[in-house]
Amino acid sequence: MSASAGLALVLGAFVALLTGVMRLAFRERRLGRTLRIDDVAAHQASDARLLAMIFGSIIGGMLLTLLTAWLVFF
């Protein structure tokens, strides 16, 4: 695989991860507006889902970058 193809793969995966995180964030924000203001547990669960997606995508992006670097150089 050439370096340009590897970079295109990383860019495409980055856009896919970013799209997933943004979709989840907007969905959680929309659902959070329907929660009662005094329902702390529901708000914490919503925050936890959002943080899990963000940190999961960070780790996924790092692994994808390593995989692409391995494919390009070996």
N, CA, C and O atoms as CSV, one atom per row, in Angstrom:
chain,resi,resn,atom,element,x,y,z
A,1,MET,N,N,0.855,-1.170,0.000
A,1,MET,CA,C,0.000,0.000,0.000
A,1,MET,C,C,0.899,1.230,0.000
A,1,MET,O,O,1.886,1.289,0.732
A,2,SER,N,N,0.552,2.198,-0.816
A,2,SER,CA,C,1.356,3.414,-0.887
A,2,SER,C,C,1.030,4.334,0.294
A,2,SER,O,O,0.028,4.158,0.988
A,3,ALA,N,N,1.902,5.309,0.494
A,3,ALA,CA,C,1.707,6.248,1.593
A,3,ALA,C,C,0.440,7.081,1.392
A,3,ALA,O,O,-0.264,7.378,2.357
A,4,SER,N,N,0.149,7.456,0.159
A,4,SER,CA,C,-1.054,8.261,-0.084
A,4,SER,C,C,-2.328,7.458,0.174
A,4,SER,O,O,-3.313,8.000,0.677
A,5,ALA,N,N,-2.312,6.185,-0.164
A,5,ALA,CA,C,-3.472,5.344,0.125
A,5,ALA,C,C,-3.635,5.164,1.631
A,5,ALA,O,O,-4.760,5.160,2.133
A,6,GLY,N,N,-2.541,5.018,2.350
A,6,GLY,CA,C,-2.605,4.901,3.802
A,6,GLY,C,C,-3.137,6.162,4.452
A,6,GLY,O,O,-3.944,6.105,5.379
A,7,LEU,N,N,-2.677,7.305,3.956
A,7,LEU,CA,C,-3.180,8.572,4.491
A,7,LEU,C,C,-4.658,8.757,4.183
A,7,LEU,O,O,-5.405,9.272,5.015
A,8,ALA,N,N,-5.077,8.350,3.018
A,8,ALA,CA,C,-6.497,8.442,2.658
A,8,ALA,C,C,-7.329,7.534,3.562
A,8,ALA,O,O,-8.435,7.895,3.965
A,9,LEU,N,N,-6.794,6.359,3.877
A,9,LEU,CA,C,-7.485,5.441,4.781
A,9,LEU,C,C,-7.618,6.044,6.174
A,9,LEU,O,O,-8.689,5.973,6.778
A,10,VAL,N,N,-6.551,6.633,6.687
A,10,VAL,CA,C,-6.591,7.257,8.009
A,10,VAL,C,C,-7.569,8.429,8.010
A,10,VAL,O,O,-8.337,8.589,8.959
A,11,LEU,N,N,-7.553,9.242,6.972
A,11,LEU,CA,C,-8.471,10.375,6.884
A,11,LEU,C,C,-9.921,9.899,6.850
A,11,LEU,O,O,-10.776,10.459,7.536
A,12,GLY,N,N,-10.196,8.880,6.064
A,12,GLY,CA,C,-11.555,8.340,5.989
A,12,GLY,C,C,-12.020,7.772,7.321
A,12,GLY,O,O,-13.166,7.974,7.723
A,13,ALA,N,N,-11.133,7.065,8.001
A,13,ALA,CA,C,-11.489,6.512,9.302
A,13,ALA,C,C,-11.683,7.619,10.331
A,13,ALA,O,O,-12.573,7.531,11.178
A,14,PHE,N,N,-10.863,8.651,10.264
A,14,PHE,CA,C,-11.014,9.781,11.176
A,14,PHE,C,C,-12.367,10.447,10.979
A,14,PHE,O,O,-13.050,10.776,11.950
A,15,VAL,N,N,-12.748,10.643,9.745
A,15,VAL,CA,C,-14.047,11.269,9.460
A,15,VAL,C,C,-15.183,10.369,9.953
A,15,VAL,O,O,-16.179,10.866,10.480
A,16,ALA,N,N,-15.043,9.060,9.788
A,16,ALA,CA,C,-16.072,8.136,10.268
A,16,ALA,C,C,-16.182,8.179,11.791
A,16,ALA,O,O,-17.289,8.200,12.329
A,17,LEU,N,N,-15.057,8.192,12.484
A,17,LEU,CA,C,-15.078,8.264,13.942
A,17,LEU,C,C,-15.668,9.586,14.420
A,17,LEU,O,O,-16.478,9.616,15.346
A,18,LEU,N,N,-15.258,10.666,13.787
A,18,LEU,CA,C,-15.769,11.985,14.163
A,18,LEU,C,C,-17.271,12.076,13.918
A,18,LEU,O,O,-17.994,12.662,14.723
A,19,THR,N,N,-17.740,11.508,12.826
A,19,THR,CA,C,-19.169,11.504,12.525
A,19,THR,C,C,-19.945,10.725,13.581
A,19,THR,O,O,-21.010,11.155,14.025
A,20,GLY,N,N,-19.405,9.582,13.977
A,20,GLY,CA,C,-20.063,8.783,15.016
A,20,GLY,C,C,-20.141,9.515,16.346
A,20,GLY,O,O,-21.177,9.489,17.011
A,21,VAL,N,N,-19.065,10.160,16.733
A,21,VAL,CA,C,-19.052,10.902,17.998
A,21,VAL,C,C,-20.024,12.071,17.939
A,21,VAL,O,O,-20.751,12.319,18.901
A,22,MET,N,N,-20.046,12.788,16.828
A,22,MET,CA,C,-20.952,13.936,16.723
A,22,MET,C,C,-22.418,13.495,16.716
A,22,MET,O,O,-23.262,14.143,17.335
A,23,ARG,N,N,-22.720,12.410,16.027
A,23,ARG,CA,C,-24.096,11.917,16.005
A,23,ARG,C,C,-24.552,11.529,17.405
A,23,ARG,O,O,-25.666,11.852,17.817
A,24,LEU,N,N,-23.677,10.829,18.138
A,24,LEU,CA,C,-24.025,10.433,19.491
A,24,LEU,C,C,-24.177,11.650,20.398
A,24,LEU,O,O,-25.095,11.701,21.218
A,25,ALA,N,N,-23.291,12.623,20.260
A,25,ALA,CA,C,-23.364,13.816,21.103
A,25,ALA,C,C,-24.667,14.581,20.850
A,25,ALA,O,O,-25.323,15.017,21.797
A,26,PHE,N,N,-25.037,14.742,19.602
A,26,PHE,CA,C,-26.281,15.451,19.299
A,26,PHE,C,C,-27.504,14.661,19.762
A,26,PHE,O,O,-28.482,15.242,20.232
A,27,ARG,N,N,-27.446,13.328,19.627
A,27,ARG,CA,C,-28.568,12.496,20.089
A,27,ARG,C,C,-28.708,12.585,21.608
A,27,ARG,O,O,-29.815,12.732,22.127
A,28,GLU,N,N,-27.585,12.496,22.313
A,28,GLU,CA,C,-27.632,12.593,23.772
A,28,GLU,C,C,-28.108,13.967,24.221
A,28,GLU,O,O,-28.837,14.082,25.207
A,29,ARG,N,N,-27.704,14.995,23.510
A,29,ARG,CA,C,-28.158,16.351,23.861
A,29,ARG,C,C,-29.662,16.483,23.670
A,29,ARG,O,O,-30.356,17.073,24.497
A,30,ARG,N,N,-30.158,15.925,22.563
A,30,ARG,CA,C,-31.599,15.978,22.298
A,30,ARG,C,C,-32.372,15.182,23.354
A,30,ARG,O,O,-33.405,15.639,23.844
A,31,LEU,N,N,-31.871,13.986,23.706
A,31,LEU,CA,C,-32.546,13.181,24.717
A,31,LEU,C,C,-32.409,13.798,26.110
A,31,LEU,O,O,-33.310,13.667,26.939
A,32,GLY,N,N,-31.290,14.465,26.367
A,32,GLY,CA,C,-31.084,15.097,27.656
A,32,GLY,C,C,-32.072,16.215,27.931
A,32,GLY,O,O,-32.378,16.503,29.088
A,33,ARG,N,N,-32.564,16.835,26.902
A,33,ARG,CA,C,-33.562,17.901,27.083
A,33,ARG,C,C,-34.901,17.355,27.558
A,33,ARG,O,O,-35.687,18.083,28.164
A,34,THR,N,N,-35.166,16.084,27.288
A,34,THR,CA,C,-36.437,15.493,27.699
A,34,THR,C,C,-36.389,14.958,29.126
A,34,THR,O,O,-37.433,14.618,29.682
A,35,LEU,N,N,-35.206,14.873,29.733
A,35,LEU,CA,C,-35.082,14.358,31.090
A,35,LEU,C,C,-35.531,15.410,32.107
A,35,LEU,O,O,-35.417,16.617,31.889
A,36,ARG,N,N,-36.033,14.909,33.195
A,36,ARG,CA,C,-36.383,15.835,34.275
A,36,ARG,C,C,-35.105,16.415,34.861
A,36,ARG,O,O,-34.079,15.736,34.918
A,37,ILE,N,N,-35.163,17.642,35.288
A,37,ILE,CA,C,-33.986,18.349,35.782
A,37,ILE,C,C,-33.455,17.725,37.069
A,37,ILE,O,O,-32.259,17.818,37.345
A,38,ASP,N,N,-34.314,17.093,37.859
A,38,ASP,CA,C,-33.876,16.513,39.122
A,38,ASP,C,C,-33.482,15.043,39.003
A,38,ASP,O,O,-33.170,14.411,40.013
A,39,ASP,N,N,-33.490,14.484,37.790
A,39,ASP,CA,C,-33.099,13.088,37.574
A,39,ASP,C,C,-31.593,13.024,37.326
A,39,ASP,O,O,-31.132,12.950,36.187
A,40,VAL,N,N,-30.854,13.055,38.410
A,40,VAL,CA,C,-29.395,13.108,38.332
A,40,VAL,C,C,-28.827,11.826,37.730
A,40,VAL,O,O,-27.877,11.883,36.949
A,41,ALA,N,N,-29.387,10.681,38.076
A,41,ALA,CA,C,-28.874,9.406,37.578
A,41,ALA,C,C,-28.980,9.322,36.056
A,41,ALA,O,O,-28.068,8.818,35.400
A,42,ALA,N,N,-30.067,9.802,35.501
A,42,ALA,CA,C,-30.232,9.762,34.042
A,42,ALA,C,C,-29.239,10.689,33.354
A,42,ALA,O,O,-28.701,10.352,32.300
A,43,HIS,N,N,-28.996,11.849,33.943
A,43,HIS,CA,C,-28.022,12.772,33.369
A,43,HIS,C,C,-26.608,12.196,33.450
A,43,HIS,O,O,-25.814,12.370,32.525
A,44,GLN,N,N,-26.292,11.517,34.542
A,44,GLN,CA,C,-24.974,10.905,34.674
A,44,GLN,C,C,-24.803,9.755,33.687
A,44,GLN,O,O,-23.718,9.572,33.134
A,45,ALA,N,N,-25.846,8.990,33.463
A,45,ALA,CA,C,-25.780,7.897,32.493
A,45,ALA,C,C,-25.569,8.444,31.084
A,45,ALA,O,O,-24.814,7.870,30.298
A,46,SER,N,N,-26.227,9.536,30.769
A,46,SER,CA,C,-26.056,10.163,29.458
A,46,SER,C,C,-24.620,10.647,29.280
A,46,SER,O,O,-24.020,10.450,28.223
A,47,ASP,N,N,-24.074,11.276,30.310
A,47,ASP,CA,C,-22.683,11.732,30.254
A,47,ASP,C,C,-21.725,10.559,30.112
A,47,ASP,O,O,-20.743,10.643,29.375
A,48,ALA,N,N,-22.004,9.466,30.814
A,48,ALA,CA,C,-21.132,8.290,30.745
A,48,ALA,C,C,-21.127,7.687,29.343
A,48,ALA,O,O,-20.075,7.284,28.845
A,49,ARG,N,N,-22.292,7.622,28.706
A,49,ARG,CA,C,-22.347,7.086,27.345
A,49,ARG,C,C,-21.543,7.954,26.385
A,49,ARG,O,O,-20.835,7.440,25.519
A,50,LEU,N,N,-21.652,9.249,26.540
A,50,LEU,CA,C,-20.919,10.163,25.670
A,50,LEU,C,C,-19.408,10.044,25.878
A,50,LEU,O,O,-18.652,10.001,24.908
A,51,LEU,N,N,-18.971,9.992,27.120
A,51,LEU,CA,C,-17.542,9.866,27.405
A,51,LEU,C,C,-16.989,8.528,26.916
A,51,LEU,O,O,-15.865,8.470,26.416
A,52,ALA,N,N,-17.762,7.460,27.054
A,52,ALA,CA,C,-17.312,6.153,26.570
A,52,ALA,C,C,-17.111,6.177,25.059
A,52,ALA,O,O,-16.140,5.614,24.554
A,53,MET,N,N,-18.011,6.819,24.341
A,53,MET,CA,C,-17.872,6.918,22.886
A,53,MET,C,C,-16.662,7.761,22.506
A,53,MET,O,O,-15.926,7.400,21.587
A,54,ILE,N,N,-16.444,8.869,23.194
A,54,ILE,CA,C,-15.314,9.741,22.866
A,54,ILE,C,C,-13.995,9.030,23.113
A,54,ILE,O,O,-13.126,9.010,22.242
A,55,PHE,N,N,-13.838,8.442,24.304
A,55,PHE,CA,C,-12.578,7.785,24.608
A,55,PHE,C,C,-12.384,6.511,23.792
A,55,PHE,O,O,-11.259,6.160,23.436
A,56,GLY,N,N,-13.477,5.825,23.501
A,56,GLY,CA,C,-13.376,4.655,22.628
A,56,GLY,C,C,-12.917,5.022,21.228
A,56,GLY,O,O,-12.144,4.290,20.611
A,57,SER,N,N,-13.391,6.151,20.728
A,57,SER,CA,C,-12.977,6.579,19.385
A,57,SER,C,C,-11.521,7.045,19.384
A,57,SER,O,O,-10.826,6.886,18.381
A,58,ILE,N,N,-11.055,7.613,20.486
A,58,ILE,CA,C,-9.646,7.996,20.570
A,58,ILE,C,C,-8.764,6.765,20.480
A,58,ILE,O,O,-7.795,6.744,19.721
A,59,ILE,N,N,-9.091,5.751,21.244
A,59,ILE,CA,C,-8.310,4.505,21.211
A,59,ILE,C,C,-8.420,3.850,19.838
A,59,ILE,O,O,-7.429,3.347,19.309
A,60,GLY,N,N,-9.611,3.853,19.263
A,60,GLY,CA,C,-9.784,3.291,17.924
A,60,GLY,C,C,-8.971,4.034,16.879
A,60,GLY,O,O,-8.399,3.414,15.982
A,61,GLY,N,N,-8.915,5.343,16.986
A,61,GLY,CA,C,-8.102,6.137,16.061
A,61,GLY,C,C,-6.621,5.836,16.195
A,61,GLY,O,O,-5.908,5.761,15.194
A,62,MET,N,N,-6.152,5.663,17.428
A,62,MET,CA,C,-4.745,5.315,17.633
A,62,MET,C,C,-4.422,3.945,17.039
A,62,MET,O,O,-3.391,3.775,16.387
A,63,LEU,N,N,-5.299,2.976,17.263
A,63,LEU,CA,C,-5.074,1.646,16.702
A,63,LEU,C,C,-5.124,1.659,15.183
A,63,LEU,O,O,-4.343,0.967,14.530
A,64,LEU,N,N,-6.024,2.432,14.624
A,64,LEU,CA,C,-6.116,2.545,13.175
A,64,LEU,C,C,-4.859,3.176,12.591
A,64,LEU,O,O,-4.385,2.755,11.537
A,65,THR,N,N,-4.321,4.179,13.266
A,65,THR,CA,C,-3.097,4.815,12.802
A,65,THR,C,C,-1.933,3.834,12.826
A,65,THR,O,O,-1.132,3.793,11.893
A,66,LEU,N,N,-1.837,3.045,13.890
A,66,LEU,CA,C,-0.773,2.037,13.960
A,66,LEU,C,C,-0.934,0.985,12.860
A,66,LEU,O,O,0.048,0.586,12.234
A,67,LEU,N,N,-2.154,0.541,12.629
A,67,LEU,CA,C,-2.400,-0.440,11.582
A,67,LEU,C,C,-2.046,0.101,10.216
A,67,LEU,O,O,-1.440,-0.600,9.405
A,68,THR,N,N,-2.418,1.334,9.953
A,68,THR,CA,C,-2.103,1.951,8.666
A,68,THR,C,C,-0.606,2.135,8.494
A,68,THR,O,O,-0.070,1.889,7.414
A,69,ALA,N,N,0.073,2.565,9.550
A,69,ALA,CA,C,1.531,2.706,9.471
A,69,ALA,C,C,2.174,1.363,9.196
A,69,ALA,O,O,3.125,1.279,8.420
A,70,TRP,N,N,1.672,0.316,9.819
A,70,TRP,CA,C,2.226,-1.021,9.584
A,70,TRP,C,C,1.982,-1.461,8.144
A,70,TRP,O,O,2.872,-2.044,7.524
A,71,LEU,N,N,0.803,-1.197,7.603
A,71,LEU,CA,C,0.494,-1.571,6.225
A,71,LEU,C,C,1.336,-0.790,5.207
A,71,LEU,O,O,1.717,-1.329,4.168
A,72,VAL,N,N,1.618,0.466,5.506
A,72,VAL,CA,C,2.373,1.291,4.576
A,72,VAL,C,C,3.844,0.890,4.565
A,72,VAL,O,O,4.459,0.818,3.501
A,73,PHE,N,N,4.406,0.632,5.726
A,73,PHE,CA,C,5.842,0.405,5.805
A,73,PHE,C,C,6.266,-1.051,5.700
A,73,PHE,O,O,7.453,-1.332,5.537
A,74,PHE,N,N,5.317,-1.989,5.792
A,74,PHE,CA,C,5.728,-3.397,5.697
A,74,PHE,C,C,5.009,-4.123,4.625
A,74,PHE,O,O,5.244,-5.314,4.421
